Amino acid sequence: MRDHEIHNTVVVRETTNHDQYALDWADDDGNNTVHICYVFGFDNAVRVANGIAHEQVEFVKHPCCDCDDIAELQSAMQENADERYQLPH
């Protein structure tokens, strides 16, 4: 076991409660998790994870969904990534 774990990922995972998702810090393999919070609704969980990830970690991992608005989610994630890589003025 390492003395200091590197958490470079926010993981969104389903829980056993209806429409509730847990957000965790994790390493790049998704291991060594540390719980952050619970969020209701997949869309909300992904948005919160992206918000937490902004300038904090490199990756957000979440389960696939059969959402009708997957394009909207992908667009929001791309906007977040674009903001992250803009150079300061």
PyRosetta script that sets phi, psi and omega in degrees:
from pyrosetta import init, pose_from_sequence

init()
pose = pose_from_sequence("MRDHEIHNTVVVRETTNHDQYALDWADDDGNNTVHICYVFGFDNAVRVANGIAHEQVEFVKHPCCDCDDIAELQSAMQENADERYQLPH")
pose.set_psi(1, 136.5)
pose.set_omega(1, 179.5)
pose.set_phi(2, -80.6)
pose.set_psi(2, 152.2)
pose.set_omega(2, 178.5)
pose.set_phi(3, -68.4)
pose.set_psi(3, -35.6)
pose.set_omega(3, -176.0)
pose.set_phi(4, -131.5)
pose.set_psi(4, 112.1)
pose.set_omega(4, 178.4)
pose.set_phi(5, -81.3)
pose.set_psi(5, 141.5)
pose.set_omega(5, 178.4)
pose.set_phi(6, -100.2)
pose.set_psi(6, 118.7)
pose.set_omega(6, 177.8)
pose.set_phi(7, -103.6)
pose.set_psi(7, 103.5)
pose.set_omega(7, -179.6)
pose.set_phi(8, -114.8)
pose.set_psi(8, 18.5)
pose.set_omega(8, -176.4)
pose.set_phi(9, -141.5)
pose.set_psi(9, 143.3)
pose.set_omega(9, 166.3)
pose.set_phi(10, -107.5)
pose.set_psi(10, 124.7)
pose.set_omega(10, -177.5)
pose.set_phi(11, -106.9)
pose.set_psi(11, 130.9)
pose.set_omega(11, 172.5)
pose.set_phi(12, -100.9)
pose.set_psi(12, 123.3)
pose.set_omega(12, 179.4)
pose.set_phi(13, -130.8)
pose.set_psi(13, 146.3)
pose.set_omega(13, 178.3)
pose.set_phi(14, -72.2)
pose.set_psi(14, 146.3)
pose.set_omega(14, 174.2)
pose.set_phi(15, -112.0)
pose.set_psi(15, 177.9)
pose.set_omega(15, 179.1)
pose.set_phi(16, -80.0)
pose.set_psi(16, -13.6)
pose.set_omega(16, 176.6)
pose.set_phi(17, -79.2)
pose.set_psi(17, 144.6)
pose.set_omega(17, -176.7)
pose.set_phi(18, -58.9)
pose.set_psi(18, 121.2)
pose.set_omega(18, 173.6)
pose.set_phi(19, 59.5)
pose.set_psi(19, 27.9)
pose.set_omega(19, 178.0)
pose.set_phi(20, -113.9)
pose.set_psi(20, 138.3)
pose.set_omega(20, -178.5)
pose.set_phi(21, -126.1)
pose.set_psi(21, 143.7)
pose.set_omega(21, 177.2)
pose.set_phi(22, -101.3)
pose.set_psi(22, 142.3)
pose.set_omega(22, 174.7)
pose.set_phi(23, -111.8)
pose.set_psi(23, 132.0)
pose.set_omega(23, -177.6)
pose.set_phi(24, -133.8)
pose.set_psi(24, 147.3)
pose.set_omega(24, 165.0)
pose.set_phi(25, -76.0)
pose.set_psi(25, 147.2)
pose.set_omega(25, 178.2)
pose.set_phi(26, -154.6)
pose.set_psi(26, 165.4)
pose.set_omega(26, 173.8)
pose.set_phi(27, -81.9)
pose.set_psi(27, -179.3)
pose.set_omega(27, -174.5)
pose.set_phi(28, -66.0)
pose.set_psi(28, -15.9)
pose.set_omega(28, 176.0)
pose.set_phi(29, -92.3)
pose.set_psi(29, -2.5)
pose.set_omega(29, -177.7)
pose.set_phi(30, 84.0)
pose.set_psi(30, 12.6)
pose.set_omega(30, -178.8)
pose.set_phi(31, -102.8)
pose.set_psi(31, 177.4)
pose.set_omega(31, 177.3)
pose.set_phi(32, 54.1)
pose.set_psi(32, 50.4)
pose.set_omega(32, -174.8)
pose.set_phi(33, -76.2)
pose.set_psi(33, 150.6)
pose.set_omega(33, 172.9)
pose.set_phi(34, -131.3)
pose.set_psi(34, 123.8)
pose.set_omega(34, -175.2)
pose.set_phi(35, -66.2)
pose.set_psi(35, 137.8)
pose.set_omega(35, 176.0)
pose.set_phi(36, -104.0)
pose.set_psi(36, -60.7)
pose.set_omega(36, -176.5)
pose.set_phi(37, -168.2)
pose.set_psi(37, 174.6)
pose.set_omega(37, 172.0)
pose.set_phi(38, -110.4)
pose.set_psi(38, 145.6)
pose.set_omega(38, 179.6)
pose.set_phi(39, -136.6)
pose.set_psi(39, 140.3)
pose.set_omega(39, 176.7)
pose.set_phi(40, -91.8)
pose.set_psi(40, 131.7)
pose.set_omega(40, 177.9)
pose.set_phi(41, 91.4)
pose.set_psi(41, 134.4)
pose.set_omega(41, -178.1)
pose.set_phi(42, -62.8)
pose.set_psi(42, -48.0)
pose.set_omega(42, -179.2)
pose.set_phi(43, -57.7)
pose.set_psi(43, -45.4)
pose.set_omega(43, 178.9)
pose.set_phi(44, -62.3)
pose.set_psi(44, -42.0)
pose.set_omega(44, -178.6)
pose.set_phi(45, -61.7)
pose.set_psi(45, -42.9)
pose.set_omega(45, 180.0)
pose.set_phi(46, -66.9)
pose.set_psi(46, -41.5)
pose.set_omega(46, 178.5)
pose.set_phi(47, -63.2)
pose.set_psi(47, -44.7)
pose.set_omega(47, 179.1)
pose.set_phi(48, -64.6)
pose.set_psi(48, -42.4)
pose.set_omega(48, 178.9)
pose.set_phi(49, -60.2)
pose.set_psi(49, -43.5)
pose.set_omega(49, 177.9)
pose.set_phi(50, -64.4)
pose.set_psi(50, -38.1)
pose.set_omega(50, 177.5)
pose.set_phi(51, -64.6)
pose.set_psi(51, -42.9)
pose.set_omega(51, 177.9)
pose.set_phi(52, -66.5)
pose.set_psi(52, -39.4)
pose.set_omega(52, -176.3)
pose.set_phi(53, -67.9)
pose.set_psi(53, -28.5)
pose.set_omega(53, -175.3)
pose.set_phi(54, -53.0)
pose.set_psi(54, 115.9)
pose.set_omega(54, 179.8)
pose.set_phi(55, 61.0)
pose.set_psi(55, 15.1)
pose.set_omega(55, 177.9)
pose.set_phi(56, -112.7)
pose.set_psi(56, -45.9)
pose.set_omega(56, -177.9)
pose.set_phi(57, -138.0)
pose.set_psi(57, 170.2)
pose.set_omega(57, -176.8)
pose.set_phi(58, -89.5)
pose.set_psi(58, -28.7)
pose.set_omega(58, -169.7)
pose.set_phi(59, -129.9)
pose.set_psi(59, 150.6)
pose.set_omega(59, 167.6)
pose.set_phi(60, -125.3)
pose.set_psi(60, 124.6)
pose.set_omega(60, 178.1)
pose.set_phi(61, -114.9)
pose.set_psi(61, 136.9)
pose.set_omega(61, 178.4)
pose.set_phi(62, -149.0)
pose.set_psi(62, 159.7)
pose.set_omega(62, 179.4)
pose.set_phi(63, -69.8)
pose.set_psi(63, 155.9)
pose.set_omega(63, 173.8)
pose.set_phi(64, -64.1)
pose.set_psi(64, 154.0)
pose.set_omega(64, 175.3)
pose.set_phi(65, -133.3)
pose.set_psi(65, 159.3)
pose.set_omega(65, 175.7)
pose.set_phi(66, -103.8)
pose.set_psi(66, 37.0)
pose.set_omega(66, -178.2)
pose.set_phi(67, -68.0)
pose.set_psi(67, 145.0)
pose.set_omega(67, 174.9)
pose.set_phi(68, -71.3)
pose.set_psi(68, -24.7)
pose.set_omega(68, -175.6)
pose.set_phi(69, -103.9)
pose.set_psi(69, 36.4)
pose.set_omega(69, 179.7)
pose.set_phi(70, -60.8)
pose.set_psi(70, -34.8)
pose.set_omega(70, 179.1)
pose.set_phi(71, -63.6)
pose.set_psi(71, -38.8)
pose.set_omega(71, 177.9)
pose.set_phi(72, -64.0)
pose.set_psi(72, -42.2)
pose.set_omega(72, 178.2)
pose.set_phi(73, -63.4)
pose.set_psi(73, -44.1)
pose.set_omega(73, -180.0)
pose.set_phi(74, -64.0)
pose.set_psi(74, -37.9)
pose.set_omega(74, 178.3)
pose.set_phi(75, -64.2)
pose.set_psi(75, -43.9)
pose.set_omega(75, 178.9)
pose.set_phi(76, -63.6)
pose.set_psi(76, -39.8)
pose.set_omega(76, 179.2)
pose.set_phi(77, -66.2)
pose.set_psi(77, -38.9)
pose.set_omega(77, 179.7)
pose.set_phi(78, -66.4)
pose.set_psi(78, -41.1)
pose.set_omega(78, 177.8)
pose.set_phi(79, -60.4)
pose.set_psi(79, -41.6)
pose.set_omega(79, 178.3)
pose.set_phi(80, -62.1)
pose.set_psi(80, -43.1)
pose.set_omega(80, -179.9)
pose.set_phi(81, -66.8)
pose.set_psi(81, -40.2)
pose.set_omega(81, 178.9)
pose.set_phi(82, -61.5)
pose.set_psi(82, -43.2)
pose.set_omega(82, 178.7)
pose.set_phi(83, -62.9)
pose.set_psi(83, -36.2)
pose.set_omega(83, -177.0)
pose.set_phi(84, -65.1)
pose.set_psi(84, -29.7)
pose.set_omega(84, -173.6)
pose.set_phi(85, -104.8)
pose.set_psi(85, 10.5)
pose.set_omega(85, 177.6)
pose.set_phi(86, -78.4)
pose.set_psi(86, 141.7)
pose.set_omega(86, 177.3)
pose.set_phi(87, -80.7)
pose.set_psi(87, 144.9)
pose.set_omega(87, 177.5)
pose.set_phi(88, -65.7)
pose.set_psi(88, 150.1)
pose.set_omega(88, -179.4)
pose.set_phi(89, -85.4)
pose.dump_pdb("model.pdb")
